[in-house]
Amino acid sequence: MKTTLIKNGTLVLGQTVAQQDLLIRGEKIAAVGDLSTMPANETIDARDLLLLPGGVDTHVHFNDVFMNTISVHDYYTGTLAALHGGTTSVIDFSNQAPGATLMSTIETKHEEAKGLALVDWGVHPVITQPTGATLAEIPAVVAAGSPTIKCYLTYREEGLLIEEPDLRRILAGLRDAGGMLLVHAEDNDLIEEKLPRFLDAGLTSAKYHTESKPPQVENTAIARCINMVREVGGRLFIVHMTTSAGVSMVGVARGEGLDVHAETCTHYLVFTHEMLHREDGLKWICSPPLRDQATQDSLWTGLRDGRLVQVTSDDAAYSWEATKYGKDRFDLCPNGMGGVEPRFHVLYSEGVAKERISLPRFVEIIATNPARIFGLYPRKGTLLPGADADIVLFDPSAKWTMGQANSHSCNDWHAYEGLEITGKICQVYSRGQLLIDGEECLAQKGRGRYLHRHLPRQ
């Protein structure tokens, strides 16, 4: 087995930040510590660089058919962007097609990833048809390594809405099978009540997107879901949380001993609703929508104190042509932006470099916590011996400007255009292979493997 010794780097392991060496043997991390006398086939001097675990992004949408279009990232272009952004594991969403089984959601992603995926990948099945037959499949889907199932509390016209009685049955099924329910928490009744008022009044430009979905829309759904866990039990994970009250509710729930977790996303930590007032404001239409500065500050506080456990990209990259579907009506704009590549750099720059979070906390929310919560730890998300050798060599002092000119995404616009960044990825290893060396990608198409995940029993 080939061995690679990375010497003199500043390694982050748990709460410890120290200059240590790291030995890769084959696909695994073999040792960490003072390894200066250890023989190796290859030696790399990482002096002045950080050694970090590869990022784990548990919220991406590749090949996603939504709002009359499809996201531009497939399993090659999406994982290429992920790699250049220091992410070595992704978990994608797979919607249950009309008339299809729940198990087919996993099979579909195997077909999409075959011969294309550059990094390891997993699947969150999405239930769209909560029939008895679908619910009966939950144990098999959990056993097949995809134990985290998502439901939408909105998007009736897209065929995604799951009503509360069915949601309770799904939560109970996952509770019994050892899985976890993920929810897109926006109250559909409130949306369907509020949106027509804006359209009827001719308030259709991008800036009204946020106003049509005030925090009440999200908070009502979050409260309902947490109450379901109080009554039914089980695990609940709230994706892309954006509200101060939501952060507080999760804190209270966890204080009660409920198994409730929540994340936020990179764009909510960088942008406010003011972006939607720009001429090209359509680029920042996402759901839930961007909020105000005070709310953004509360998200950073939630990340520091642990009520928010991770930051994902919610990568949903749509072309500018598709985004312009909403130029005359904001509700027709495909919701989302590319983010799988910017996430690692942006969170370091805006978080660690600006002293909003510590370096160990950065590692927790970018890699370790997602791996723990979603059934990948300690294989992923850590630099412990025995873990997969998914490693990022990172220059914390580099300064550069993010934008389309240095993007590796196939999309034709960039949400983070012009953002000044501190810190830059130098090299990325996945299972012991050097895949990113500066600007060069050395990965072979199709090398990514399916991540068979298992959640520890409660």
C-alpha positions in Angstrom: 0.0 0.0 0.0 1.2 3.4 -0.9 2.1 5.6 2.1 2.1 9.4 2.2 3.5 11.5 5.1 2.2 15.0 5.5 4.6 16.8 7.8 4.6 20.0 9.8 1.0 21.0 9.2 -1.3 22.5 11.8 -3.8 19.7 12.4 -7.3 20.2 13.8 -8.6 17.1 15.7 -11.5 17.7 18.0 -10.7 20.8 20.1 -7.0 20.3 19.6 -5.1 22.6 17.2 -1.4 21.6 17.0 1.5 21.1 14.6 1.4 17.4 13.9 2.3 15.0 11.1 -0.2 12.7 9.4 0.4 9.4 7.7 -1.8 8.1 4.9 -1.7 4.3 4.2 -3.8 3.3 1.2 -7.2 4.9 1.6 -7.0 5.4 5.4 -5.3 7.7 7.9 -2.8 5.4 9.6 -1.3 7.7 12.3 -1.2 11.2 13.6 1.5 12.8 15.8 5.3 13.2 15.6 6.0 11.0 12.7 9.3 12.7 11.6 11.1 9.4 11.5 8.4 7.4 9.8 9.3 6.1 6.3 6.9 6.8 3.5 6.7 6.5 -0.3 5.9 10.3 -0.5 6.5 13.1 1.9 4.8 16.5 1.7 5.8 19.5 3.8 2.6 21.3 5.0 4.4 24.0 7.0 2.2 27.1 7.5 -0.8 25.1 6.2 -3.9 23.8 8.1 -4.7 20.1 7.9 -8.5 19.7 8.0 -10.9 16.9 7.3 -12.7 16.9 4.0 -16.0 18.7 4.1 -19.3 16.8 4.4 -22.2 18.5 2.7 -25.4 16.7 3.5 -27.7 19.1 1.5 -27.2 19.2 -2.3 -29.6 19.0 -5.2 -28.0 17.4 -8.3 -30.2 16.7 -11.4 -33.0 18.3 -9.5 -36.2 18.7 -11.5 -38.0 21.7 -10.0 -40.3 24.6 -11.1 -40.2 23.7 -14.8 -36.4 23.3 -15.0 -33.5 21.2 -13.8 -30.5 22.1 -11.7 -27.3 22.4 -13.8 -25.1 20.2 -11.6 -25.0 16.5 -12.3 -22.8 14.0 -10.6 -19.8 15.1 -12.5 -20.1 18.8 -12.5 -21.5 18.9 -9.0 -18.8 16.7 -7.5 -16.2 18.6 -9.4 -17.3 21.8 -7.8 -17.5 20.1 -4.4 -13.9 18.9 -4.7 -12.6 22.3 -5.6 -14.5 23.5 -2.5 -12.9 21.0 -0.1 -15.9 18.8 0.1 -15.3 15.1 -0.2 -18.7 13.7 0.8 -22.1 14.8 -0.4 -25.7 13.6 0.3 -28.2 14.3 -2.5 -32.0 14.4 -2.4 -34.0 12.0 -4.5 -37.7 12.7 -5.0 -40.1 9.8 -5.2 -41.4 9.9 -8.8 -45.2 9.6 -9.5 -46.2 6.0 -9.1 -42.6 4.9 -8.2 -41.5 3.0 -5.1 -39.5 4.6 -2.3 -36.6 2.3 -3.0 -36.4 3.5 -6.5 -35.1 6.9 -5.2 -31.8 5.2 -4.3 -31.7 3.2 -7.5 -32.1 6.4 -9.5 -29.1 8.1 -7.9 -27.0 5.0 -8.4 -27.7 5.4 -12.1 -27.0 9.1 -12.1 -23.7 8.8 -10.2 -22.4 5.8 -12.2 -19.3 6.7 -14.2 -19.5 10.4 -13.1 -19.2 10.9 -9.3 -15.8 12.2 -8.2 -16.5 12.1 -4.5 -18.4 9.7 -2.2 -22.1 10.3 -2.2 -25.3 9.4 -0.3 -29.0 9.7 -0.8 -31.9 11.3 1.2 -35.1 9.7 -0.3 -37.9 12.3 -0.5 -41.4 10.9 0.1 -44.0 12.5 -2.2 -46.7 9.8 -2.1 -47.3 8.8 1.6 -49.3 5.7 0.8 -49.4 2.6 2.9 -47.1 0.9 0.5 -44.5 3.7 0.6 -44.5 3.8 4.4 -44.1 0.0 4.5 -40.8 0.5 2.5 -39.2 2.7 5.2 -37.4 -0.2 7.0 -35.9 -1.5 3.7 -34.7 2.0 2.7 -33.1 2.5 6.1 -31.4 -0.9 5.8 -30.2 0.0 2.3 -28.1 2.8 3.9 -30.3 5.8 3.3 -31.8 6.3 6.7 -32.6 10.0 6.4 -35.9 10.7 4.6 -37.1 14.2 3.7 -40.6 15.7 3.5 -41.7 19.1 2.3 -44.4 21.0 4.2 -45.0 23.1 1.1 -44.9 23.1 -2.7 -48.3 21.6 -3.4 -48.2 22.5 -7.1 -44.8 20.7 -7.4 -46.3 17.6 -6.0 -44.1 17.7 -2.9 -46.4 18.7 0.0 -46.9 16.3 2.8 -49.8 17.1 5.2 -49.5 16.7 8.9 -51.4 13.4 9.4 -49.1 11.7 6.9 -46.1 13.4 8.4 -46.9 11.9 11.7 -47.1 8.4 10.2 -43.7 8.9 8.4 -42.1 10.1 11.7 -43.4 7.1 13.5 -42.2 4.8 10.7 -38.7 6.2 10.8 -38.7 6.1 14.6 -39.4 2.4 14.5 -36.9 1.7 11.7 -34.0 3.7 13.2 -34.1 6.5 10.7 -34.5 10.3 10.9 -37.0 12.7 9.4 -35.8 15.8 7.5 -38.2 18.6 7.0 -38.4 21.6 4.8 -40.3 23.7 7.3 -42.6 26.3 5.7 -46.3 26.3 6.5 -48.1 25.8 3.2 -51.5 27.2 4.4 -49.8 30.5 5.3 -48.0 30.6 2.0 -51.1 29.9 0.0 -52.9 32.6 2.0 -50.3 35.3 1.6 -48.9 34.8 -1.9 -52.1 35.7 -3.9 -52.3 39.0 -2.1 -49.0 40.1 -3.5 -49.8 38.8 -7.0 -53.2 40.5 -7.0 -51.7 43.8 -5.9 -49.0 43.6 -8.7 -46.2 43.3 -6.1 -44.3 40.8 -8.2 -40.6 41.8 -8.3 -37.9 39.8 -6.5 -37.9 42.0 -3.4 -41.4 40.8 -2.4 -40.3 37.2 -2.2 -39.1 37.7 1.4 -42.2 39.7 2.3 -44.5 36.9 1.0 -42.8 34.4 3.3 -42.2 36.2 6.6 -40.6 34.4 9.6 -44.1 33.4 10.8 -44.3 31.0 7.8 -41.2 29.1 8.9 -41.8 29.4 12.7 -45.3 27.9 12.4 -44.0 24.9 10.6 -41.0 24.4 13.0 -43.3 24.6 16.0 -45.6 22.0 14.5 -42.8 19.6 13.7 -41.2 19.9 17.2 -44.6 19.3 18.8 -45.0 16.1 16.7 -41.7 14.8 18.1 -43.0 15.6 21.6 -46.0 13.4 20.9 -44.7 10.7 18.5 -41.0 10.5 19.4 -38.3 9.9 16.8 -35.5 12.0 15.3 -36.1 15.3 13.5 -33.7 17.4 11.5 -34.8 20.8 10.3 -33.0 21.8 7.1 -32.0 25.4 6.0 -33.3 27.2 9.2 -33.3 31.0 8.9 -35.2 32.5 11.9 -34.2 33.6 15.3 -37.3 32.0 16.8 -36.5 28.8 15.1 -33.1 28.7 16.7 -34.7 29.3 20.1 -37.3 26.6 19.6 -34.6 24.1 18.8 -32.7 25.1 21.9 -35.7 24.5 24.0 -36.5 21.2 22.4 -33.0 19.9 22.9 -33.2 21.1 26.5 -36.2 18.9 26.9 -34.2 15.9 25.7 -35.9 15.7 22.3 -33.8 14.4 19.4 -34.1 17.6 17.3 -31.3 19.1 15.2 -31.2 22.0 12.8 -28.8 23.5 10.2 -28.5 26.7 8.4 -26.8 27.4 5.0 -23.9 29.5 3.8 -26.0 32.1 2.0 -28.1 32.9 5.1 -24.8 33.7 6.9 -23.6 36.1 4.2 -26.6 37.7 2.4 -29.6 39.6 3.7 -32.9 40.3 2.0 -31.4 43.5 0.7 -29.9 41.5 -2.1 -33.4 41.0 -3.6 -33.6 44.7 -4.1 -30.9 44.6 -6.7 -31.6 44.7 -10.4 -30.5 41.1 -10.6 -32.2 40.2 -7.3 -33.7 37.1 -8.7 -30.3 35.4 -8.1 -30.9 35.4 -4.4 -34.4 33.9 -4.4 -34.3 30.9 -2.2 -36.8 29.2 0.2 -36.9 30.0 3.1 -36.0 33.5 2.0 -33.1 35.6 3.1 -33.8 37.6 6.3 -32.6 40.8 7.9 -29.2 41.5 9.5 -30.4 41.0 13.1 -31.6 37.5 12.1 -28.4 36.7 10.4 -26.5 37.7 13.6 -28.8 35.3 15.5 -27.8 32.4 13.2 -24.1 33.0 13.9 -24.9 33.0 17.6 -26.8 29.7 17.2 -23.7 28.2 15.4 -21.4 29.4 18.2 -23.6 28.0 21.1 -24.5 24.7 19.4 -28.2 25.2 18.8 -27.4 25.0 15.1 -25.2 22.0 14.5 -24.0 22.5 10.9 -23.8 24.6 7.8 -24.7 23.1 4.4 -24.8 24.6 0.9 -28.3 23.7 -0.2 -26.7 23.6 -3.6 -29.5 24.2 -6.2 -27.8 25.7 -9.2 -30.1 26.9 -11.9 -29.0 28.7 -15.1 -29.5 32.4 -15.5 -32.0 31.6 -18.3 -34.1 29.5 -15.9 -33.7 32.0 -13.1 -35.2 34.6 -15.3 -38.5 32.7 -15.4 -39.3 34.9 -12.4 -38.5 38.2 -14.0 -42.2 39.2 -14.1 -43.4 37.1 -11.1 -41.0 36.2 -8.3 -43.0 33.1 -7.5 -42.0 31.6 -10.9 -38.3 31.8 -10.2 -36.7 28.5 -9.4 -35.6 28.8 -5.8 -31.9 28.3 -5.1 -28.3 29.0 -5.9 -25.1 27.2 -6.4 -23.1 26.8 -3.2 -21.3 23.4 -3.0 -18.0 25.0 -4.0 -18.1 28.3 -2.0 -19.3 26.7 1.3 -15.9 25.7 2.8 -14.1 28.9 1.8 -16.9 31.3 2.7 -17.5 29.8 6.2 -13.8 29.9 7.0 -13.4 33.5 5.8 -16.6 34.9 7.3 -16.5 32.7 10.4 -12.9 31.9 11.5 -11.0 34.8 9.9 -13.6 37.3 11.3 -13.5 35.6 14.7 -17.2 34.7 14.7 -16.4 31.0 15.3 -13.2 29.1 16.4 -11.2 26.9 14.1 -12.4 23.7 15.9 -16.0 24.9 15.7 -15.5 25.4 11.9 -14.4 21.8 11.6 -17.3 20.6 13.6 -20.0 22.4 11.5 -18.3 21.8 8.1 -17.4 18.1 8.6 -17.6 16.4 11.9 -21.2 17.1 12.9 -22.7 16.3 9.5 -20.7 13.0 9.6 -21.9 12.2 13.1 -25.6 13.1 12.7 -26.0 11.5 9.2 -24.3 8.2 10.0 -20.8 8.6 8.5 -18.6 9.1 11.6 -15.8 8.1 12.2 -15.3 7.0 8.6 -15.8 10.7 7.5 -15.5 14.1 9.2 -12.4 13.5 11.2 -8.6 13.0 11.0 -8.6 10.2 13.5 -6.5 7.1 12.6 -8.7 4.6 10.9 -10.8 7.3 9.1 -10.9 7.6 5.4 -8.0 9.9 4.3 -10.3 12.8 3.2 -8.0 15.7 3.9 -7.8 19.4 2.9 -4.5 21.3 3.0 -5.5 24.9 3.6 -3.6 28.2 3.5 -5.2 30.4 6.1 -3.3 33.5 5.1 -4.2 33.6 1.3 -6.4 36.5 0.1 -8.5 36.4 -3.0 -11.8 37.4 -4.6 -14.5 34.8 -5.2 -16.5 34.9 -8.4 -17.3 33.5 -11.8 -13.7 33.9 -13.1 -12.3 31.4 -10.6 -15.4 29.2 -10.2 -15.3 25.5 -11.1 -19.1 25.2 -11.3 -20.7 24.8 -14.7 -23.3 27.4 -13.9 -23.2 30.7 -15.8 -23.6 33.0 -12.8 -22.2 33.2 -9.3 -24.1 34.3 -6.2 -20.9 35.2 -4.3 -19.4 37.4 -7.0 -16.9 39.9 -5.6 -16.8 38.4 -2.1 -13.3 39.0 -0.5 -12.0 35.7 0.9 -9.3 34.9 3.5 -7.9 31.4 3.2 -7.5 29.1 0.2 -7.5 25.4 -0.4 -4.2 24.1 -1.7 -4.8 20.3 -2.0 -7.7 17.9 -1.4 -7.3 14.2 -0.8 -10.2 11.7 -1.0 -9.6 8.2 0.4 -5.9 8.8 0.2 -5.8 10.0 -3.4 -4.7 13.5 -4.2 -7.6 14.8 -6.3 -7.1 18.6 -6.2 -3.6 20.1 -6.6 -3.9 23.8 -6.8 -6.2 24.4 -9.8 -5.7 21.0 -11.3 -8.3 18.2 -10.8 -6.7 14.7 -10.9 -9.8 12.7 -10.1 -11.1 10.0 -12.4 -14.8 10.1 -13.3 -16.8 7.5 -11.4 -14.4 7.0 -8.5 -17.0 8.2 -6.0 -18.7 5.5 -3.9 -22.2 5.2 -2.4 -22.2 6.0 1.2 -24.1 3.3 3.0 -25.1 5.1 6.2 -26.3 3.8 9.6 -27.7 5.9 12.4 -27.0 4.5 15.9 -30.1 3.2 17.6 -31.7 5.7 20.1 
